[in-house]
Amino acid sequence: MPQERDQLTYRLEEQMRVILRTLRRELNRLFEGTATRSEFFILRSLSENGPQRPTLLAEQFELATSQVTALTDRLYKAGFVTRTRSTDDRRSIVLALTDEGEAAFRELEVVRRKYLQERFGTLTEEELNAMVLVFDKILLTMDEEAISS
């Protein structure tokens, strides 16, 4: 029994890795020419949460501030974000979406949703709910372990 459980957990880990790698690669391909998948998530955060400091984005996405700077540099050059000095702390910068950035985010969101609907279209609503419940349980266990460490 323990060996069978080990084989199942190994298989689950392998499948999750392949699914995530495939999702990343395919979304980057679909977004090509507009933004990368990582840039999309920054655009989404700015759209949903309003102007933010790069350090907040770095915390949110668990990235180094330098990585956020590189991503937002590309978004700035594309005209998708603005950079302004913070009124609270003149040393820090606040990023905000431009109208072009909001439009790009909306277009990419349509592409992402269509892709995910196609990708997961063979699953019933019950199967999707079951998967969400299982992943919620896994994440809850991981959160508890992170808190106790």
Disulfide bonds with the S-S distance in Angstrom:
none
